[in-house]
């Protein structure tokens, strides 16, 4: 197998255009290890190119293990809410996000120069676009760029250790403890391994489950509907700081016997937020969610997907239902109907294939 071409010099060339300027990299959605660690590695690349890059998040870090992750590794990020800091930014980057739209207003002349992601590719106006759906995590992509820095730049050993540990943890969390890793993900991990702190990794991984997860799980379990290998459940109203418990609950329920795909969603700060998990490597979460929600609701829904996982967010105010209960029912019906329609089509194709004579059989 030929080595992966990370295009690091091309990325550095784009960053060098902003030598002496201030940039930011946006970690969109609920900040997780894959997004935060990827942004941190990009920050180091920008510094090597002579630019200053801030890491900006727009949601709180909520899961106890993710809180430990940012605290133990001292990841340098800043959370913003209503508007960008008044820092005179010249451009920005987005990582680990299929929908790269910023949640705060920016001037039209502020360019997105970099978009690095591992979800299903979408059109982007970034000068440097690197969308790698064959990778299990964006950290795997950034590991190759980081390895270039390790070979060519003078990095502080302590900082290099922390960034490598963060990237490795990002790969681990986005590939289900390396279960869904592909060849390139293992190659990326091997590049990081010599620099990773086992002690820090153990501290982060061994954080206990938080009470918020148990509360969300308890609310979700009575609402479970299981049909033809598909499980859907409602987590109720979930606080912003507990948003990640929706994904944790989806992870937990994905181990239910007879289940191939799971969707768990809750009402978070006026929006329905959902997480999808699937055990099928041929299932396309983005395509499924886009069909189930955007087509059924009649407007574009913010959804994304990668191998084995996906997510969506729909403002309650945009729903056609007159209240929360009816809107929730519309979402459940839309998702279940789409699954049933696809299952029916699949069964018909299988029956047709079984009845069709083999190409080389005598007639």
VMD Tcl script that draws the C-alpha trace (Angstrom):
set ca {
  {0.00 0.00 0.00}
  {1.38 3.40 -0.99}
  {1.96 5.89 1.87}
  {-0.74 8.46 2.52}
  {-0.02 11.87 1.00}
  {-0.97 14.24 3.80}
  {-0.28 17.38 1.68}
  {1.39 19.03 4.68}
  {3.58 21.37 2.63}
  {0.50 22.52 0.72}
  {-1.23 23.23 4.04}
  {1.80 25.11 5.36}
  {1.98 27.17 2.18}
  {-1.59 28.37 2.76}
  {-0.78 29.25 6.37}
  {2.40 31.09 5.35}
  {0.28 33.54 3.39}
  {-0.89 34.77 6.80}
  {2.52 35.14 8.40}
  {2.30 37.73 11.15}
  {-1.53 37.60 11.10}
  {-4.01 36.26 13.63}
  {-6.28 33.35 12.67}
  {-8.70 31.09 14.48}
  {-9.79 27.49 14.11}
  {-13.44 26.81 14.95}
  {-14.43 23.71 16.89}
  {-18.12 23.52 16.04}
  {-20.86 21.66 17.84}
  {-20.23 20.08 21.21}
  {-16.43 20.10 21.66}
  {-15.08 16.57 21.65}
  {-11.53 15.13 21.70}
  {-11.37 14.67 17.92}
  {-12.25 18.30 17.22}
  {-10.18 19.83 20.03}
  {-7.04 17.77 19.43}
  {-7.21 18.35 15.67}
  {-7.50 22.08 16.24}
  {-4.53 22.01 18.62}
  {-2.34 20.30 16.04}
  {-3.42 22.86 13.43}
  {-2.52 25.65 15.86}
  {1.05 24.29 15.99}
  {1.23 24.13 12.21}
  {0.10 27.76 12.00}
  {2.77 28.75 14.50}
  {5.42 27.00 12.42}
  {4.19 28.97 9.41}
  {4.57 32.24 11.32}
  {0.89 32.87 12.09}
  {-0.98 33.01 15.39}
  {-4.04 30.76 15.63}
  {-6.65 30.71 18.41}
  {-8.85 27.70 19.12}
  {-12.47 28.82 19.52}
  {-15.36 26.67 20.73}
  {-19.04 27.62 20.73}
  {-20.49 25.07 23.16}
  {-19.52 23.96 26.64}
  {-17.37 20.88 27.25}
  {-19.74 18.71 29.24}
  {-18.78 15.03 29.50}
  {-16.64 14.33 32.60}
  {-14.05 12.46 30.53}
  {-13.85 15.34 28.06}
  {-13.48 17.84 30.92}
  {-10.61 15.71 32.25}
  {-9.21 15.57 28.72}
  {-8.92 19.34 28.34}
  {-7.77 19.88 31.93}
  {-5.13 17.15 32.11}
  {-3.62 18.15 28.76}
  {-4.10 21.91 29.27}
  {-5.59 22.41 25.82}
  {-5.52 26.14 24.99}
  {-9.03 26.97 23.77}
  {-11.51 29.74 24.36}
  {-15.30 29.43 24.40}
  {-17.26 32.22 22.71}
  {-21.01 32.76 22.55}
  {-22.60 35.77 20.90}
  {-19.73 37.09 18.80}
  {-16.09 36.57 17.92}
  {-13.43 38.15 20.12}
  {-12.23 41.54 18.87}
  {-8.85 40.20 17.77}
  {-8.69 41.42 14.18}
  {-8.77 37.96 12.67}
  {-7.52 37.73 9.09}
  {-9.02 34.30 8.29}
  {-10.24 31.10 9.91}
  {-10.21 27.32 9.68}
  {-12.75 24.61 10.48}
  {-11.94 21.06 11.51}
  {-13.89 17.88 12.20}
  {-17.16 19.33 10.96}
  {-19.16 18.51 7.85}
  {-21.29 21.65 8.06}
  {-18.66 24.39 8.37}
  {-21.10 27.27 8.95}
  {-20.15 29.37 11.97}
  {-22.81 29.89 14.67}
  {-21.86 33.55 15.19}
  {-21.89 36.40 12.68}
  {-18.71 37.20 10.76}
  {-17.97 39.79 8.14}
  {-18.39 38.60 4.58}
  {-14.78 39.35 3.74}
  {-13.42 36.97 6.40}
  {-12.25 33.92 4.43}
  {-12.36 30.28 5.48}
  {-8.94 29.16 4.34}
  {-8.78 25.60 5.73}
  {-11.35 22.82 6.12}
  {-10.09 19.45 7.38}
  {-12.62 16.71 8.11}
  {-13.26 12.98 7.95}
  {-17.00 13.02 7.27}
  {-18.69 12.58 3.90}
  {-17.25 15.29 1.60}
  {-19.32 18.40 0.97}
  {-18.57 21.45 -1.21}
  {-16.32 23.95 0.54}
  {-14.94 27.31 -0.38}
  {-11.77 26.78 1.66}
  {-8.43 27.40 -0.03}
  {-7.15 24.16 1.49}
  {-9.83 21.47 1.72}
  {-8.98 18.01 3.02}
  {-12.01 15.76 3.49}
  {-11.07 12.14 4.15}
  {-14.08 9.83 4.71}
  {-11.81 6.77 4.69}
  {-10.35 7.97 8.01}
  {-11.99 7.11 11.31}
  {-11.20 10.50 12.83}
  {-9.91 13.93 11.92}
  {-7.11 13.34 14.44}
  {-5.84 10.57 12.17}
  {-5.47 13.10 9.35}
  {-3.81 15.63 11.66}
  {-1.43 12.97 13.00}
  {0.28 12.88 9.61}
  {0.62 16.67 9.59}
  {1.89 16.61 13.18}
  {4.45 13.92 12.32}
  {5.82 16.28 9.68}
  {6.34 18.93 12.39}
  {8.04 16.41 14.65}
  {10.51 15.61 11.87}
  {11.18 19.15 10.68}
  {10.55 21.60 13.54}
  {11.88 22.14 17.04}
  {8.97 21.32 19.30}
  {8.97 21.60 23.05}
  {9.04 17.95 24.24}
  {6.34 18.52 26.84}
  {4.03 20.20 24.35}
  {4.70 17.54 21.72}
  {3.81 14.85 24.25}
  {0.55 16.53 25.19}
  {-0.52 17.13 21.60}
  {0.36 13.56 20.58}
  {-1.60 12.24 23.57}
  {-4.57 14.41 22.61}
  {-4.49 13.21 19.01}
  {-4.27 9.58 20.07}
  {-7.23 10.05 22.41}
  {-9.18 11.67 19.57}
  {-8.55 8.65 17.36}
  {-9.56 6.31 20.18}
  {-12.84 8.05 20.97}
  {-13.95 8.50 17.35}
  {-13.21 4.89 16.40}
  {-14.91 3.21 19.36}
  {-11.68 2.28 21.15}
  {-10.02 1.49 17.79}
  {-12.75 -1.00 16.81}
  {-13.66 0.90 13.62}
  {-10.09 1.88 12.73}
  {-8.95 1.50 9.15}
  {-5.40 1.00 7.96}
  {-4.68 4.73 7.82}
  {-5.93 5.19 11.38}
  {-3.52 2.53 12.65}
  {-0.74 4.16 10.64}
  {-1.58 7.50 12.23}
  {-1.58 5.96 15.71}
  {1.82 4.39 15.07}
  {3.23 7.84 14.23}
  {1.95 9.22 17.53}
  {2.77 6.25 19.78}
  {6.42 7.14 20.57}
  {5.33 10.53 21.98}
  {2.13 9.58 23.83}
  {1.98 9.70 27.63}
  {0.45 6.44 28.89}
  {-0.03 7.97 32.33}
  {-2.09 10.89 31.01}
  {-4.07 8.57 28.74}
  {-4.98 6.28 31.64}
  {-6.10 9.23 33.77}
  {-8.42 10.50 31.04}
  {-9.84 7.12 30.03}
  {-10.52 6.02 33.61}
  {-12.77 8.97 34.46}
  {-16.05 7.61 35.89}
  {-19.38 8.10 34.12}
  {-21.11 11.27 35.26}
  {-24.49 11.50 36.98}
  {-25.80 13.44 33.97}
  {-25.36 10.38 31.75}
  {-27.24 8.18 34.20}
  {-30.07 10.73 34.36}
  {-30.33 10.87 30.55}
  {-30.20 7.10 30.24}
  {-32.93 6.71 32.86}
  {-35.18 9.14 30.98}
  {-34.47 7.52 27.62}
  {-35.03 3.83 28.39}
  {-38.85 3.95 28.80}
  {-39.20 5.66 25.38}
  {-37.34 3.03 23.33}
  {-39.01 1.84 20.12}
  {-37.39 -1.10 18.31}
  {-38.44 -2.02 14.77}
  {-36.70 -4.18 12.16}
  {-33.27 -3.74 13.73}
  {-33.75 0.00 14.26}
  {-33.98 1.60 17.71}
  {-35.15 5.15 18.35}
  {-35.58 6.83 21.73}
  {-36.21 10.28 23.20}
  {-33.97 11.62 25.97}
  {-36.34 14.39 27.07}
  {-35.07 17.87 27.89}
  {-31.30 17.85 28.25}
  {-29.27 20.76 29.60}
  {-26.58 22.32 27.43}
  {-23.88 21.06 29.74}
  {-25.27 17.53 29.46}
  {-25.67 17.56 25.67}
  {-23.00 14.92 25.14}
  {-25.00 12.45 27.22}
  {-27.26 11.99 24.18}
  {-24.35 10.50 22.25}
  {-23.28 8.48 25.27}
  {-26.78 7.02 25.52}
  {-26.78 6.17 21.81}
  {-23.45 4.38 22.30}
  {-24.93 2.41 25.20}
  {-28.12 1.45 23.37}
  {-26.23 0.43 20.22}
  {-25.29 -2.74 22.10}
  {-28.97 -3.76 22.40}
  {-29.61 -7.26 21.05}
  {-31.09 -7.29 17.56}
  {-30.19 -3.66 16.88}
  {-28.25 -2.50 13.83}
  {-28.87 1.25 13.99}
  {-29.78 3.56 16.89}
  {-31.03 7.15 17.04}
  {-31.33 8.96 20.37}
  {-32.45 12.59 20.46}
  {-33.34 15.16 23.07}
  {-34.46 18.76 23.37}
  {-31.43 20.96 24.09}
  {-31.81 24.71 24.46}
  {-34.74 24.93 22.05}
  {-33.45 22.45 19.46}
  {-33.86 18.74 18.90}
  {-30.35 17.26 19.00}
  {-29.81 13.67 17.92}
  {-27.05 11.08 17.70}
  {-27.02 8.07 15.39}
  {-24.93 4.92 15.75}
  {-24.80 2.00 13.33}
  {-22.94 -1.31 13.24}
  {-23.10 -1.55 9.45}
  {-20.02 -0.39 7.48}
  {-22.19 0.09 4.36}
  {-24.81 2.27 6.07}
  {-24.47 5.99 5.23}
  {-25.62 8.00 8.29}
  {-25.55 11.36 6.53}
  {-27.55 10.13 3.55}
  {-30.12 8.50 5.84}
  {-30.56 11.51 8.13}
  {-30.70 13.95 5.23}
  {-33.41 11.90 3.56}
  {-35.35 11.30 6.76}
  {-35.27 14.89 7.99}
  {-34.55 17.39 5.21}
  {-36.78 15.66 2.67}
  {-39.61 14.95 5.10}
  {-39.58 18.31 6.90}
  {-39.18 20.31 3.70}
  {-36.18 22.40 4.76}
  {-32.42 21.79 5.07}
  {-31.57 20.17 8.40}
  {-28.16 20.51 10.00}
  {-27.01 16.90 9.94}
  {-23.72 15.11 9.46}
  {-22.32 11.64 9.30}
  {-19.32 9.40 8.99}
  {-18.81 5.66 9.12}
  {-20.89 4.16 11.94}
  {-22.11 7.49 13.38}
  {-24.05 10.65 12.64}
  {-25.97 13.49 14.21}
  {-28.52 16.22 13.62}
  {-29.93 19.42 15.09}
  {-33.36 20.85 14.32}
  {-34.67 24.06 15.96}
  {-38.04 23.48 17.62}
  {-39.20 26.77 16.09}
  {-38.67 25.35 12.60}
  {-40.78 22.24 13.20}
  {-44.25 22.10 11.61}
  {-45.87 20.73 14.77}
  {-47.82 23.11 17.06}
  {-46.05 21.93 20.24}
  {-43.13 19.90 21.54}
  {-45.01 16.60 21.69}
  {-46.32 16.75 18.13}
  {-42.94 17.93 16.81}
  {-41.25 15.04 18.57}
  {-43.75 12.63 17.00}
  {-43.10 14.09 13.55}
  {-39.36 13.47 13.96}
  {-39.86 9.91 15.18}
  {-42.30 9.09 12.37}
  {-40.03 10.64 9.72}
  {-37.03 8.60 10.87}
  {-38.95 5.34 11.33}
  {-40.75 5.70 7.98}
  {-37.46 6.25 6.18}
  {-35.94 3.18 7.84}
  {-38.99 1.03 7.00}
  {-39.04 2.22 3.40}
  {-35.37 1.40 2.99}
  {-35.78 -2.00 4.62}
  {-38.70 -2.80 2.31}
  {-36.66 -1.81 -0.74}
  {-33.72 -3.89 0.45}
  {-35.89 -6.98 0.98}
  {-37.38 -6.62 -2.50}
  {-33.93 -6.41 -4.04}
  {-32.79 -9.48 -2.14}
  {-35.85 -11.46 -3.25}
  {-35.33 -10.34 -6.84}
  {-31.65 -11.33 -6.69}
  {-32.55 -14.74 -5.26}
  {-35.04 -15.41 -8.08}
  {-32.78 -14.20 -10.89}
  {-31.00 -17.04 -12.77}
  {-27.22 -17.11 -12.65}
  {-25.55 -15.53 -15.68}
  {-23.84 -18.75 -16.73}
  {-26.78 -21.08 -16.01}
  {-28.36 -22.94 -18.94}
  {-31.64 -21.56 -20.25}
}
mol new
graphics top color blue
foreach p $ca { graphics top sphere $p radius 0.5 }
foreach p [lrange $ca 0 end-1] q [lrange $ca 1 end] { graphics top cylinder $p $q radius 0.2 }
display resetview
